[in-house]
Structures are given as structure tokens and as C-alpha cells.
Amino acid sequence: MSKNTLLIGVLVAFLVACGVYVYPLEVRTLPMIVPEASAPGLVVLPVGRTGEVDGLFVRFDTLVTDNRCPVDVQCIEAGAVTARITLMSGDITETINLPQDQVPHEFAGYRISIEAVSPVAQSTVTIRPEEYIVTFRVEKKN
């Protein structure tokens, strides 16, 4: 079994465990960049899921825009995404559009930003909304 086949199998198992529907008859070659979920202050979320870091809950509602430069094209700028997220801490809730290329958003004593997005953009592939996985960085303010 090749390393890529094993990696795809592990990724599919992870997505199924997270409740993401996996299309069994469709073979796609979308490179994934997913940092380790165990890294401090990071939460990796597919669309519609909620994660928690130090008492702050982050729900990835949807991807609003994806203006990233495809990996198979030369661009002047790298581009960025904007994600709609809901933040919850205690009885405080806020839903915002969080741009990847701006300063971290401050909420309830935390700074929240987008660390990474997968799959990577390709000029020949249309990414379905449910395929996005975003890694958020959550840091407590000092």
C-alpha cells in the first residue's frame, strides 16, 4: 500500500468520525494542509462543527469567500478566505465574518485568527462548501 493511499484512508476515517459525508464514488485529488489538531491554541474544524480552546467555543458556520491564488497559477498576491464563525464564551455569543488576511478578531479576552485552510485552491478544481476545513488560532489576551 502506498503512502498516499494510507494517508487518504486515514483522512477519510477522520472525516467520517467528524460526521462529514464522504462521497464514495468520487475520486478527487485535493491536497490537504491540516496542521496537527493537538497543537496548543489551534482548532481544526470542518464546516458546521464546533471546537473549544481554553473555554472559548468556535463554530465554523460557512466559508464566505475564497480568493486564494490556486497552487498551479502564478499570482501577484496569495489571496485569502473569509469564514463566518460563531464565538461563544459563557453567555456571550457573536457571529462574524473573519478574514484570513486581517488582524486577529478580539472577543471575550481572546484573539481569533485563521491559521490555515484546506483543501488548497487549484484552478481546475471547484471546492464544494462542505469540503472546507479551517484551522483557527485562539490565543488568550494578556
Number of C-alpha atoms within 10 A of each C-alpha: 5 6 8 9 10 11 11 13 12 12 13 17 14 12 15 12 10 12 12 17 12 12 9 7 6 6 7 8 9 15 12 15 14 16 16 11 13 9 10 12 15 22 23 24 22 24 20 13 16 18 17 17 17 12 10 19 17 25 19 24 19 20 19 14 13 16 12 16 18 16 13 10 9 9 11 6 9 12 13 17 19 19 20 17 21 18 20 19 17 9 5 9 13 12 14 13 17 21 19 19 14 11 12 17 15 14 17 15 12 18 15 22 20 24 17 19 24 18 17 17 21 17 10 8 12 9 15 7 12 13 16 18 22 24 22 23 20 25 19 15 10 5
